[in-house]
């Protein structure tokens, strides 16, 4: 039985060319079996087309455009996760026995590192030049009305105020100091915020003066000074830029002491104290030291017993006095010093010590004895033979002088 499938006919006409469309319609006799087969083919085509559309949709899946805030949240989450992992790695104890451990014990040196010598060199380069009390050689590089600048090798020059440029009043300041003048200075104030230190030529001169007079006093030297003033207590003078004082009691004639102003006196040192800036001189001691310089160790002298003290005797040596200590009187046992010598008695003794700085002379009679206690038993014999016995001790004092 023939079936008029209108839909099938339309499909056939659509698939045909334009020429086929002009042909007259024909009635097709199709069996039921063919119709079912054709419908199955149509369904398969539709199914295949839908599958291809799905595949295309899967392949061409649109990308989601994330908002900036979403990106920041995701980035923050990743950083938090990485930080948690690093904390776990830190909390995890290191096992040095593992052969595959990534931990490196030896630190590698890169181009930004430097060794210890370079580090010390960098420290020295930035180390401030000039500490208080240090003597530095420098060169004048600039002169101002109130002072001058000295190159001392630091990151900044040293500044010297005008009053620190020398002793006394400097009238020809710019003539005395010229650019390029080399000089030694003393640092009196450490560097300020700009790295500049304060230096002084005056302080260095005074320091050198104190060192000079201290050495002279130790050696018992005598100096000539010009008296430039006076007061109720004594006279004042200048000693290498230092102010010296001579008490009235240390003058040979202190009655009219103001008359010495403008005159020269020969004096010796009594006290030299740089810390308290105390310099005390004496004319009387100078006379004594002059006499001491004519004495020698081991020399036999004759003098009068001035006083008997618990520790010994004071002997007048003609303007100077010597001490005969009890330990140097005799080699024997003494019950009382007065059983040996008395005040006003003339005795002979050996000079065993000369201290020019203190103006002191040490004496000895025990070395004149041939046996212990001889001076107690026969004092007259010892004193009579003193000159011959003194010759025997000369070698002893010569050796003592060489050992100094």
C-alpha positions, 0 to 999 in steps of 0.5 A, spaced: 500 500 500 502 506 498 503 512 503 504 519 501 509 521 506 509 529 505 515 530 510 519 525 506 518 528 500 519 535 502 526 533 505 528 530 498 526 536 495 530 540 499 536 536 498 535 536 491 538 541 486 534 547 483 533 543 477 529 538 480 525 543 484 522 544 477 520 537 475 513 535 476 511 531 483 511 524 483 507 519 487 512 514 490 510 507 493 515 506 499 514 500 503 513 500 511 520 497 512 523 502 508 520 508 511 522 505 518 529 504 516 529 512 513 526 514 520 532 511 523 537 514 519 534 521 520 534 519 528 542 517 528 543 524 524 540 528 529 543 524 535 550 525 531 549 532 530 547 533 537 553 530 540 558 534 535 554 540 538 556 538 545 563 536 544 564 543 541 561 546 547 566 542 551 572 544 547 570 551 547 568 552 554 568 560 556 573 562 560 571 565 567 574 572 568 575 573 575 574 580 579 581 583 582 578 582 589 577 575 587 585 574 585 587 578 591 583 573 596 586 567 592 593 570 592 593 571 600 590 564 601 596 562 597 601 566 601 598 563 607 599 556 605 606 557 603 607 561 610 604 555 614 609 550 610 615 554 612 613 554 619 612 547 619 619 546 616 622 551 621 618 547 627 621 540 624 628 538 627 634 538 622 636 531 621 644 532 620 645 524 619 640 524 613 645 524 606 640 527 602 639 533 606 638 540 603 641 544 609 648 547 607 653 548 613 658 552 609 656 559 607 658 561 600 661 568 599 658 572 594 660 578 591 657 583 596 661 579 602 668 582 604 673 578 609 675 580 616 681 585 614 677 589 609 672 590 615 677 592 620 680 597 614 673 600 614 673 601 621 680 604 621 677 609 615 672 611 620 675 611 626 676 618 629 682 622 629 685 625 635 683 623 642 684 628 648 691 628 650 694 626 644 699 629 640 698 630 633 703 633 627 699 637 623 699 643 617 696 650 617 690 650 612 686 656 613 687 662 618 681 666 621 681 672 625 679 668 631 683 662 630 686 657 625 685 650 622 690 645 622 690 638 617 691 633 622 689 627 617 682 626 619 675 627 616 675 634 618 681 639 620 682 641 627 680 647 630 685 652 634 682 658 638 687 664 637 688 663 645 691 656 644 696 658 639 701 660 644 703 662 650 702 670 652 698 675 648 700 674 640 700 680 637 702 678 630 698 673 629 697 672 621 705 673 621 707 668 625 702 663 622 702 662 615 699 657 610 703 650 610 706 651 617 707 644 620 706 644 627 705 639 633 699 640 637 695 637 643 688 635 642 684 638 648 677 636 646 674 630 642 671 631 635 664 634 635 658 632 631 662 634 624 668 630 626 672 636 628 677 636 634 679 642 638 687 642 638 692 647 642 699 649 641 699 652 648 697 646 652 703 642 648 708 647 650 705 647 658 705 639 658 713 639 655 714 644 660 712 640 666 716 634 663 722 638 663 722 641 670 720 634 673 726 631 670 730 637 672 727 637 679 729 629 680 736 630 678 737 636 683 738 641 677 739 649 679 735 654 675 736 661 674 729 665 674 727 672 673 722 675 679 716 678 676 712 679 682 711 679 689 705 678 694 705 677 702 707 670 702 713 670 697 715 672 690 713 669 683 717 668 677 716 664 670 719 658 669 718 655 661 711 658 661 709 656 668 708 660 674 713 659 679 712 661 687 718 662 692 716 662 699 719 668 703 721 662 708 725 659 702 729 666 701 736 667 704 734 674 706 726 674 706 725 681 710 725 686 704 723 680 699 719 685 694 726 688 692 727 682 688 722 684 683 726 684 676 732 681 679 735 674 677 735 668 683 738 661 683 733 656 685 732 649 686 725 645 686 721 643 692 715 641 689 713 640 682 705 637 681 703 638 674 696 636 676 695 641 681 699 646 677 703 647 683 711 649 682 714 651 689 722 653 688 727 655 694 733 659 694 736 656 700 735 649 697 739 651 691 745 653 696 744 646 699 744 643 693 750 647 690 754 644 696 751 637 695 754 637 688 761 638 691 760 631 695 761 624 693 759 617 695 764 614 700 767 621 701 769 622 709 766 628 712 767 631 719 761 635 722 758 637 728 752 633 732 746 638 731 740 633 734 739 626 737 733 623 735 730 617 736 731 614 729 738 617 729 743 623 729 743 630 725 750 632 723 752 639 720 756 639 714 757 647 714 751 649 711 748 642 709 745 637 714 746 630 714 742 624 717 746 618 721 740 613 721 741 608 727 741 602 723 748 605 720 751 607 726 754 601 728 754 593 727 753 592 735 747 592 739 745 599 742 741 600 748 741 608 747 743 613 741 746 617 746 751 612 749 754 613 742 754 621 740 752 627 744 749 634 741 755 638 739 760 633 739 765 633 732 765 626 729 767 623 722 762 619 717 762 616 710 757 619 705 753 613 703 747 617 700 746 623 696 739 625 694 739 632 690 732 632 689 730 632 696 736 635 698 738 629 703 745 626 705 745 620 708 751 618 713 754 612 715 759 610 721 758 602 721 763 601 715 769 604 719 768 599 724 773 593 723 769 588 728 761 589 730 760 594 736 768 597 736 765 604 735 761 602 742 768 599 745 773 604 743 770 610 739 777 614 739 780 609 735 775 609 730 775 616 729 783 617 729 783 611 724 777 614 720 781 616 714 785 609 713 779 605 714 775 610 709 780 608 703 778 600 704 770 602 703 772 606 696 771 600 692 764 598 695 762 605 693 765 605 686 761 599 685 754 602 688 755 608 683 756 604 677 750 600 679 746 606 678 
